[in-house]
Amino acid sequence: MIGELVSHYRIVSKIGQGGMGVVYHARDEVLQRDVALKVVGESATAAKLSHEHLLHEARAASALSHPNICTIHEVGEFKGELYMVMELVEGKSLRELIGRDGLAMEIVVRYAVQIAAALAHAHSRNIVHHDLKSANILVTPQGLVKVLDFGLARQLPQVSADAATISMAPVESAGTVMGTLFYMAPEVLRGQMGDHRSDLWALGIVIYEAASGQLPFRGTTGMAVGSAILHEPPSPLPERIPPGLRGIIQRCLAKEPAQRYQQAAEIQAALEAVQSSSMVPRGQPEQRGPLTTLHRGIRHLRVKNGDVLLMVGTIKGVFLLRSNRERRRWEVAGPYFPGHSIYALAYDGRAGRHRLWAATHTFWGTYLRSSDDFGKAWMNPAEASLKFPTETGAVLNNIWQICLGRAEEPDVLYCGAEPAALFESRDGGETWSLVRGLFDHPHRARWVPGNGGLTLHTIAPDPSDKGRMYVGISSGGVYGTEDGGHNWRALNRGIRVVFQPERYPEFGQCVHKFVLHPARPERLFLQNHWGLYRSDDSGESWVDIANGVPSDFGFAIVMHPHNPDCVYILPVESDEFRCAPEGRLRVYRTRNAGASWEPLMRGLPQKGAYETVLRDAMTADSLDPHGLYFGTRSGQLYGSSDEGKSWKRILEGLPAVVCVKSAVIGEPRAGRRSKSHRAPPGRSGAKPAEKKRKKGQGKRR
């Protein structure tokens, strides 16, 4: 066809040939510009793929306008053949650029962000690619990515799958059909029509291929490749691939579409989060070991002994605040890990450490990270350090709690996870193991996830008994162990359930948070999904202590660091309206173990303050008088340096706050024993009282 006219396009030369047809370099003799002209081959216009269908798809794709999508200028027919006229892109296909060992990580992420952006644009206009692969992604000499053939293979994957999955022929002899097979999502191979999530699977394959130089699912025949895609995990990635990028790939390659990302924009955001941090190996690049994340352009804190440190976790990163013991002015640093949701934080000052712990969560996974210099550098494991054993079939969704072990066990830490599980480390966080006694509990199969999922969110070791520990599970209830985690019992007698026919079941309570004081560890205070409770017998039974509060629904509950009779809560209106009652932001305090409550509100907004404070978004420091701090879903951070008598707003305009932790640097951990407040064993310090509920509250339930 060289030299011929197709409509008003003069064919100059042949560029290449693929499954959809032949691509030519052509000259538009009307507009005087060079274009790419694709003539669709006869095999693509068989009965199953009519001209009408291809014309419809091509015209829809021609409406896309995005810098990372190859623009279609015109679609038509000439002498019975379908042709498409596209912008002529100078460059090479991504497949040609990928070497044996893959591309540099910086380049991989740069290209992947652009591909994800192209998919996000197309998907927002209900156009699915259906045949994304490295061969139809072009890269210009300037590094600009152009994705080809959007929407033009809507029915091709199913046809290819039918041919490929029954083939016993070697892969090398299978041509373009087999090339497509390597990128097919499991649901397509099962005969289902793929949707936009099938594109996200293919994107995961492309990123894997670019990062490693290999394809994740391999085999010598089509049947072997198809079986690997359907049933096998992807081949392990090289250890040099950063945890963030590794997590993105793993989530893209979830076998079930519902477990993948649901939008290409989510992948784009996750990739941009990887770009936002500079990740460099410690030591030589070829050495194995942890990675260090350096956050550039951030003014870090200078923390000294005696300072008060606040760690604020938001849905977009960590903020650190420092003040002296007066707590009048605060220096702020951050955000660390921008774009990551930080639901769990901890400060470990045991054994002379100054270690911060943060559980960073994005769409591409959850990682436990630490810093020994107050955030200047963060150490990351080569891969996720918390993971479920393969035989459990469980996948870590999030880390909801980081808990230090007892003072006499400075290398012990615990993490609470989703799905509900307890992990333990006995080497300072280097390695973690699943506490099987709880994970294999016979009740587990009947635990029902709450609105926030099936989470283990509260961990409370008994400082006076090395074998005793309590955990809180939504919606499982309180469980306790007396033998270091080998055996567990439900400890929910007296805790009411409002969303089940049985009001007082053995388990199934939606516990929001509970606390204990080291000076009286047999007493626990609990904030439930409707209900405030106290136990005076190590959780064996619970009594209602919601006496005079505007609502007994809430999330946060904080223990006074020195007084085991004093607890703070922050009620919300109801499970339907999870905001401060009447728009009045008030902290409530009991100083008699729940016999009565008093509001603390001076300095807090008392009009139009429809705020929500989550379970870990309130904390107390260990000074005397101690400080109280809480953050809201609207991004406000409040503090008090006089035990809640007066408040001031420390920060505003933050992303939604989900976790606030405090520490006094260089002092023993908050919650040390206080003999002056310790009551004799077996005495409650307050008599149980009947609940006084807010007027009309019963109707809401």
C-alpha positions in Angstrom: 0.0 0.0 0.0 3.0 2.3 0.1 2.2 5.4 -1.9 -1.5 4.7 -2.1 -4.3 7.1 -0.9 -6.7 6.0 1.8 -9.3 8.8 1.7 -7.0 11.8 1.8 -4.1 10.1 3.6 -1.1 9.2 1.6 0.7 6.0 2.9 4.4 6.8 3.4 5.8 3.6 5.1 4.9 0.7 7.3 5.4 1.1 11.0 4.4 -2.2 12.3 1.8 -5.0 12.5 -0.2 -6.4 15.4 -3.3 -8.3 16.4 -5.6 -5.4 15.3 -4.0 -4.9 11.9 -1.2 -3.0 10.1 0.0 0.5 11.1 1.3 2.9 8.6 3.0 6.2 8.6 0.8 8.5 6.4 0.5 12.1 5.3 -2.7 14.0 5.7 -2.8 15.9 2.4 -5.6 18.2 3.6 -4.1 19.4 6.9 -0.5 18.7 5.9 0.5 16.7 8.9 2.0 13.3 9.6 -0.3 10.7 11.1 -0.4 7.1 12.0 -3.0 5.1 10.0 -4.2 1.7 11.2 -5.9 -0.6 8.7 -7.9 -3.2 10.7 -7.1 -6.7 9.5 -9.7 -9.2 8.3 -9.2 -11.4 11.4 -10.4 -8.6 13.6 -13.5 -8.0 11.5 -14.8 -11.6 11.6 -18.5 -12.2 12.4 -18.0 -11.8 16.1 -16.4 -8.3 15.6 -18.4 -6.4 13.0 -17.5 -3.2 11.3 -20.3 -1.5 13.2 -19.1 -2.6 16.6 -15.5 -1.5 15.9 -16.7 1.8 14.4 -18.7 2.4 17.6 -15.8 1.7 19.9 -13.3 3.7 17.9 -15.6 6.7 17.7 -16.1 6.5 21.5 -12.4 6.3 22.0 -11.8 9.3 19.7 -13.6 11.5 22.2 -10.8 10.9 24.7 -8.5 13.9 25.2 -5.6 13.3 27.5 -1.8 13.9 27.2 -1.1 10.2 27.9 -3.6 8.8 25.4 -2.9 8.6 21.7 -5.5 10.8 20.1 -7.7 9.2 17.4 -8.4 11.9 14.7 -10.7 10.0 12.4 -12.4 6.6 11.9 -13.8 5.4 8.6 -14.1 2.8 5.9 -12.3 2.7 2.6 -12.9 0.0 0.0 -14.6 -2.2 2.6 -11.8 -1.9 5.1 -12.0 -0.1 8.5 -9.2 2.4 9.2 -8.3 4.7 12.1 -6.2 7.8 11.9 -4.2 8.6 15.0 -1.5 11.1 16.1 1.9 9.9 15.1 4.0 9.4 18.2 7.8 9.2 17.9 9.2 6.7 20.4 9.5 3.1 21.4 7.0 0.7 23.0 7.5 0.1 26.7 8.1 -3.6 25.8 11.2 -2.6 23.8 12.5 -0.4 26.6 12.3 -3.0 29.4 15.5 -4.8 29.7 16.3 -8.2 31.3 16.3 -6.7 34.8 13.7 -4.1 34.3 13.9 -0.3 34.5 15.1 1.9 37.2 12.5 2.3 40.0 12.2 6.1 39.5 11.4 5.5 35.8 9.0 2.7 36.5 7.0 4.9 38.9 7.1 7.9 36.5 5.7 5.8 33.6 3.2 4.0 35.8 1.7 7.3 37.1 1.1 8.4 33.5 -0.5 5.1 32.5 -2.8 5.2 35.6 -3.7 8.7 34.7 -4.7 7.7 31.2 -6.8 4.8 32.5 -8.5 7.1 35.1 -9.4 9.6 32.3 -10.8 6.9 30.1 -12.7 5.0 32.8 -14.3 8.3 34.0 -15.9 8.4 30.5 -16.9 4.7 30.6 -14.3 3.6 28.2 -12.3 0.5 29.1 -9.1 -0.5 27.3 -9.5 -4.4 27.5 -6.1 -5.1 26.0 -3.6 -3.0 28.0 0.0 -4.4 27.6 3.5 -3.1 27.4 3.4 -3.5 23.6 0.7 -0.9 23.1 2.3 1.7 25.4 4.6 4.1 23.7 7.2 6.3 25.3 8.5 9.4 23.6 12.2 10.4 23.8 11.1 13.1 26.4 9.6 10.4 28.6 5.9 11.0 27.8 3.8 7.9 27.9 1.1 7.4 25.2 -1.4 4.5 25.6 -2.8 3.1 22.3 -6.0 1.4 21.2 -8.4 2.5 24.0 -11.7 0.7 23.7 -10.8 -1.1 20.5 -10.6 -4.6 21.9 -13.8 -4.9 23.9 -14.5 -8.4 22.7 -11.0 -9.5 21.7 -10.0 -10.7 25.2 -12.8 -13.3 25.4 -11.9 -14.6 21.9 -8.3 -14.7 22.8 -9.0 -16.5 26.0 -11.0 -19.2 24.3 -8.2 -19.9 21.9 -5.4 -19.6 24.4 -6.6 -21.5 27.4 -7.3 -24.7 25.3 -3.9 -24.5 23.6 -1.2 -26.9 24.5 1.1 -25.2 21.9 4.4 -23.7 23.1 4.1 -20.0 24.1 6.6 -19.0 21.5 4.3 -20.3 18.7 1.2 -18.5 19.8 1.9 -15.1 18.4 -0.1 -12.1 19.5 -2.9 -14.1 21.1 -0.5 -15.5 23.6 1.0 -12.0 24.1 -2.4 -10.8 25.2 -3.0 -13.8 27.4 -0.1 -12.8 29.8 -2.1 -9.7 30.7 -5.6 -11.2 31.0 -7.4 -10.9 34.3 -8.7 -14.1 35.9 -12.3 -13.2 35.5 -11.7 -12.8 31.7 -10.2 -16.2 31.5 -13.2 -17.6 33.4 -15.4 -16.3 30.5 -16.7 -13.2 32.1 -16.8 -9.8 30.4 -14.0 -7.8 31.9 -14.6 -4.3 33.2 -12.4 -1.4 34.3 -10.9 -3.5 37.1 -9.6 -5.9 34.4 -7.6 -2.9 33.1 -6.2 -2.4 36.6 -5.1 -6.0 36.7 -3.3 -5.5 33.3 -1.7 -2.3 34.7 -0.3 -4.4 37.6 1.2 -6.8 35.1 2.7 -3.9 33.2 4.2 -2.4 36.3 5.5 -5.8 37.4 7.1 -6.3 34.0 8.7 -2.8 33.9 10.1 -3.2 37.5 11.5 -6.7 37.1 12.0 -7.4 33.4 9.8 -10.5 33.8 6.1 -11.4 33.6 4.5 -12.5 36.9 2.7 -15.5 35.4 4.7 -17.9 33.2 4.4 -21.2 31.5 5.5 -23.1 28.5 2.0 -23.5 27.1 -1.1 -21.4 27.0 -2.8 -23.8 29.3 0.0 -23.4 31.8 -0.1 -19.6 31.7 -3.8 -19.5 32.1 -3.7 -21.9 35.0 -1.0 -19.8 36.7 -3.1 -16.7 36.3 -6.2 -18.4 37.7 -4.6 -20.3 40.6 -1.0 -19.3 41.4 0.5 -16.3 43.2 2.7 -14.1 41.0 6.4 -15.0 40.9 8.3 -13.2 43.7 9.5 -9.7 42.9 13.2 -8.9 43.2 14.1 -7.6 46.7 15.3 -4.3 45.3 11.8 -3.2 44.6 10.6 -0.7 47.2 7.8 -1.8 49.6 5.5 0.8 48.4 5.7 -0.2 44.7 5.6 -3.8 45.7 2.4 -3.2 47.6 0.7 -1.5 44.6 1.6 -4.4 42.3 0.3 -7.0 44.8 -3.0 -5.2 45.2 -3.5 -4.8 41.4 -2.9 -8.6 41.0 -5.6 -9.7 43.5 -7.5 -12.6 41.9 -10.9 -11.3 42.8 -11.8 -7.9 41.3 -13.4 -6.7 44.5 -10.0 -7.1 46.3 -8.2 -4.9 43.8 -8.2 -1.2 43.6 -11.6 -0.1 42.4 -10.5 3.0 40.5 -7.4 3.9 38.4 -7.3 7.2 40.3 -6.5 5.2 43.5 -3.5 3.6 41.8 -2.4 7.0 40.5 -2.6 8.5 44.1 -0.7 5.5 45.5 2.1 5.8 42.9 2.3 9.6 43.5 2.7 8.8 47.3 5.7 6.6 46.4 7.1 9.5 44.4 6.7 11.9 47.3 9.3 10.2 49.4 12.9 9.6 48.5 13.7 6.0 49.2 17.4 5.1 49.3 19.1 2.0 50.5 21.3 2.0 53.6 24.7 1.1 52.5 25.5 0.0 48.9 22.6 -0.5 46.5 23.5 -4.2 46.0 23.4 -4.9 49.7 20.3 -6.4 51.2 18.7 -4.7 54.2 16.2 -2.1 55.3 15.4 1.0 53.4 15.4 4.5 54.8 12.7 7.1 53.9 14.0 10.6 54.0 11.4 13.3 53.9 12.9 16.3 52.2 11.7 19.9 52.5 10.3 19.4 56.0 11.4 21.3 59.1 12.0 18.6 61.6 11.7 18.9 65.4 14.5 19.3 67.8 13.4 17.3 70.8 15.2 17.2 74.1 14.5 15.4 77.4 11.6 16.8 79.3 9.8 17.9 76.2 6.2 16.8 75.4 5.8 15.1 72.0 2.4 14.8 70.2 2.1 12.4 67.4 -1.0 13.1 65.2 -2.1 10.5 62.6 -4.4 11.7 59.8 -5.7 10.3 56.7 -3.0 12.1 54.8 0.1 11.6 56.9 1.7 12.1 60.3 2.3 15.5 62.0 4.7 15.8 65.0 4.4 18.5 67.6 6.8 19.5 70.4 6.5 21.7 73.4 8.2 22.2 76.8 6.6 21.2 80.0 4.5 24.4 80.1 2.7 23.3 76.9 1.8 26.8 75.8 3.4 26.9 72.4 3.9 24.0 70.0 6.3 23.5 67.1 4.9 21.5 64.2 6.7 19.2 61.7 5.2 17.2 58.9 3.4 15.8 57.1 5.4 12.6 57.2 4.2 10.0 54.7 2.0 12.4 52.8 -1.0 10.6 51.3 -0.9 7.7 53.7 -3.6 7.1 56.3 -2.0 6.7 59.8 -4.3 4.9 62.1 -1.7 3.7 64.7 1.2 5.5 66.3 3.4 4.8 69.3 6.5 6.2 71.1 8.9 3.7 72.7 11.2 5.2 75.3 12.1 1.9 76.9 15.8 0.8 77.2 17.0 4.3 76.4 15.3 4.4 73.0 13.7 7.4 71.3 11.7 5.4 68.8 8.6 6.4 66.9 6.3 3.8 65.4 3.8 4.4 62.6 1.6 2.1 60.7 1.3 3.7 57.2 -1.7 2.7 55.2 -2.5 3.4 51.6 -4.5 1.7 48.9 -1.4 -0.4 48.1 -0.9 -1.8 51.6 0.1 -1.4 55.2 3.6 -1.2 56.5 5.1 -0.7 60.0 7.8 1.9 60.1 10.0 3.4 62.8 12.2 6.4 63.4 15.0 6.8 66.0 15.6 10.5 65.4 12.1 12.0 65.7 11.1 11.7 62.1 14.2 12.7 60.2 14.7 9.2 58.8 12.2 6.3 58.9 13.3 2.7 58.6 11.2 0.4 56.4 11.3 -3.4 56.2 12.2 -4.8 52.8 8.7 -6.1 52.7 5.6 -5.9 55.0 6.8 -7.2 58.4 3.3 -8.1 59.5 1.7 -10.7 57.4 -0.6 -13.6 57.9 0.8 -17.1 57.4 -0.2 -18.5 54.0 -2.3 -21.3 55.4 -4.6 -18.9 57.1 -5.9 -17.5 53.8 -6.1 -14.0 55.4 -4.6 -10.8 54.0 -3.6 -7.9 56.2 -5.9 -4.9 55.5 -4.7 -2.5 58.2 -2.9 -2.1 61.5 -5.2 -0.4 64.1 -3.1 -0.5 67.2 0.6 -0.5 68.2 1.1 -1.4 71.9 4.3 -1.5 73.9 5.0 -4.5 76.1 5.6 -4.3 79.8 8.4 -2.2 81.1 10.4 -5.3 82.1 10.1 -6.6 78.5 11.7 -3.7 76.5 11.8 -5.7 73.3 8.2 -6.8 73.3 5.5 -5.1 71.1 2.0 -5.9 70.0 0.0 -4.9 67.0 -3.8 -5.2 66.5 -4.8 -5.8 62.9 -7.7 -6.1 60.5 -9.0 -8.8 60.0 -9.1 -9.2 63.7 -5.8 -10.6 64.9 -3.0 -10.0 67.4 0.6 -9.9 66.3 3.6 -10.1 68.7 7.3 -9.1 68.4 9.9 -10.1 70.9 12.9 -8.6 69.1 12.0 -4.9 69.1 9.9 -5.0 66.0 12.3 -6.8 63.7 10.1 -9.8 63.3 6.4 -10.5 64.0 4.4 -13.6 64.7 0.6 -14.2 64.7 -0.8 -15.1 68.1 -2.5 -18.3 67.0 -4.4 -18.9 70.2 -6.7 -15.9 69.5 -6.7 -16.3 65.7 -7.8 -19.9 65.9 -10.4 -19.3 68.6 -13.6 -21.2 67.9 -15.7 -18.0 68.2 -13.8 -16.4 65.2 -16.1 -17.9 62.5 -19.1 -16.1 64.1 -17.5 -12.7 64.7 -19.4 -10.2 62.5 -17.5 -7.2 61.1 -18.7 -3.8 62.3 -19.0 -0.7 60.1 -15.2 -0.3 60.3 -14.5 -3.9 59.5 -13.5 -6.9 61.7 -10.7 -5.2 63.7 -8.6 -5.8 66.8 -8.2 -2.2 67.9 -7.4 -2.3 71.7 -4.6 -4.1 73.5 -4.0 -3.9 77.2 -1.3 -6.0 78.9 -1.8 -6.3 82.7 1.4 -4.8 84.2 1.1 -6.8 87.3 0.6 -10.2 85.7 2.9 -11.3 82.8 0.4 -13.8 81.6 -2.7 -11.6 81.5 -3.8 -9.4 78.6 -7.0 -8.0 77.2 -8.0 -7.2 73.6 -11.0 -5.4 72.1 -12.5 -6.6 68.8 -15.2 -5.0 66.7 -17.6 -6.8 66.6 -16.4 -9.6 68.7 -16.1 -8.0 72.2 -13.5 -8.2 74.9 -11.3 -11.2 75.1 -8.7 -12.0 77.8 -5.9 -14.5 78.3 -4.3 -15.6 81.5 -1.4 -17.7 80.0 0.4 -15.3 77.7 -1.9 -15.7 74.7 -2.3 -19.5 74.4 -5.9 -19.5 75.5 -8.5 -16.8 75.4 -11.9 -16.3 76.9 -14.8 -13.9 76.0 -15.2 -11.3 78.8 -18.5 -9.6 78.0 -20.9 -10.5 80.8 -23.1 -7.4 81.4 -22.2 -5.6 78.1 -25.4 -5.0 76.1 -25.8 -5.5 72.3 -28.4 -3.3 70.6 -28.1 -4.6 67.1 -28.9 -8.3 67.8 -32.0 -10.1 69.1 -30.0 -11.4 72.1 -29.2 -8.4 74.3 -26.4 -10.0 76.4 -24.7 -12.6 74.3 -21.4 -14.3 75.2 -19.6 -12.4 72.4 -20.5 -10.2 69.5 -20.3 -6.8 71.3 -19.1 -3.8 69.3 -16.5 -2.6 71.7 -15.2 0.8 70.8 -12.4 1.2 73.4 -11.4 0.2 76.9 -8.6 1.3 79.3 -7.0 0.3 82.6 -4.7 1.9 85.1 -1.5 0.2 86.1 -2.1 1.1 89.8 -5.4 -0.9 89.7 -5.2 -3.3 86.7 -8.2 -5.4 87.8 -10.4 -2.4 87.0 -11.3 -1.6 83.3 -13.5 1.2 81.8 -15.2 0.6 78.5 -16.9 2.7 75.8 -19.2 0.5 73.9 -21.5 0.9 70.8 -24.2 2.4 73.1 -22.9 1.9 76.7 -20.4 3.0 79.3 -19.1 0.2 81.6 -16.7 -0.6 84.4 -15.4 -3.9 85.5 -13.8 -4.4 88.9 -12.9 -8.1 88.5 -10.6 -8.2 85.5 -13.4 -8.3 83.0 -15.4 -11.1 84.5 -18.4 -8.8 84.8 -19.4 -5.3 83.8 -21.6 -2.6 85.3 -23.2 0.3 83.6 -21.8 3.7 84.6 -23.5 6.0 82.1 -24.9 8.4 84.8 -25.6 11.9 83.6 -23.8 11.9 80.2 -25.7 13.3 77.3 -25.2 10.1 75.3 -23.5 6.8 76.1 -22.4 6.4 72.5 -18.9 7.4 71.7 -15.5 6.2 70.7 -12.7 7.7 72.7 -12.0 6.9 76.4 -8.8 8.0 78.2 -7.4 7.1 81.6 -6.1 9.7 84.0 -2.4 8.9 84.2 -2.2 9.0 88.0 -5.7 8.5 89.3 -7.4 5.1 88.7 -10.8 6.6 89.6 -10.7 9.2 86.9 -11.6 8.7 83.2 -12.4 11.0 80.3 -14.8 10.4 77.4 -16.0 12.4 74.5 -19.6 11.4 73.7 -21.3 11.7 70.3 -25.0 12.0 69.6 -25.8 8.5 68.3 -24.8 5.8 65.9 -26.9 7.6 63.2 -25.5 11.1 64.0 -21.9 10.6 65.1 -21.3 14.2 66.1 -21.0 16.1 69.4 -24.4 16.2 71.1 -26.3 19.5 70.3 -23.2 20.8 68.4 -21.5 21.4 71.8 -18.0 20.0 72.0 -17.5 18.7 75.6 -15.2 16.3 77.3 -16.8 14.5 80.2 -14.8 13.4 83.3 -15.6 11.1 86.2 -13.5 11.3 89.3 -15.4 8.6 91.2 -15.1 5.6 88.8 -18.3 6.5 87.0 -20.7 7.3 89.8 -21.1 10.8 88.2 -19.8 12.8 85.3 -19.0 16.5 84.7 -18.5 18.4 81.5 -15.2 20.1 80.7 -15.8 22.8 78.0 -14.0 26.0 78.8 -12.3 27.1 75.5 -14.2 24.5 73.4 -16.8 25.6 70.8 -20.3 25.3 72.2 -22.3 26.2 69.1 -22.2 24.5 65.7 -19.4 22.2 66.7 -20.7 19.0 65.0 -17.4 17.2 65.5 -16.4 13.6 65.7 -13.5 12.2 67.7 -12.5 8.6 67.0 -11.3 6.0 69.4 -7.6 6.7 69.2 -7.8 10.4 68.6 -7.7 11.4 72.3 -4.8 11.0 74.7 -3.2 12.2 77.9 0.4 12.9 78.8 2.1 11.8 82.0 2.9 15.2 83.6 1.4 16.6 86.8 -0.9 18.3 86.1 -1.3 16.2 83.0 -2.3 17.4 79.6 -5.2 16.2 77.5 -5.3 16.3 73.7 -7.8 15.3 71.0 -8.2 15.7 67.2 -11.4 15.8 65.2 -12.5 14.5 61.8 -12.6 18.1 60.6 -8.9 18.5 61.3 -9.0 20.4 64.6 -6.4 19.6 67.3 -7.3 20.7 70.9 -5.2 20.6 74.0 -5.4 21.2 77.7 -2.5 21.6 80.1 -4.6 21.6 83.3 -6.4 18.2 83.2 -9.2 19.5 81.0 -10.3 22.6 83.0 -9.5 24.8 80.1 -8.8 24.1 76.4 -7.2 25.8 73.4 -7.0 24.9 69.7 -3.5 23.9 68.9 -3.9 23.4 65.2 -6.6 23.6 62.6 -6.9 22.8 58.9 -5.4 19.3 59.3 -6.6 16.3 57.3 -9.1 14.2 59.2 -7.5 13.2 62.5 -7.7 9.5 63.3 -5.0 9.0 65.9 -3.3 11.2 68.6 -0.6 9.9 70.9 1.6 11.7 73.5 4.9 11.2 75.3 7.1 13.0 77.7 10.6 12.5 76.5 13.1 11.0 79.0 10.5 10.1 81.6 9.0 6.8 82.5 6.0 5.7 80.5 2.7 7.3 81.3 0.6 5.2 83.5 3.2 4.3 86.1 1.9 3.1 89.5 0.5 5.7 91.8 0.2 4.2 95.3 -1.7 7.2 96.7 -4.7 6.4 94.5 -4.6 2.6 94.8 -7.7 1.2 96.4 -7.7 -2.1 98.3 -8.1 -5.1 96.1 -11.7 -6.2 95.5 -13.2 -2.7 96.2 -14.7 -0.8 93.3 -14.5 2.7 94.7 -18.0 3.4 93.5 -21.4 1.6 93.6 -23.1 0.6 90.4 -25.8 3.0 89.4 -28.7 2.8 87.1 -28.2 4.4 83.7 -29.8 7.8 83.1 -30.3 8.3 79.4 -30.8 11.3 77.3 -34.4 12.1 76.7 -35.7 10.3 73.5 -32.5 8.3 73.2 -34.3 5.0 73.5 -36.4 5.7 70.4 -33.2 6.1 68.3 -32.1 2.6 69.1 
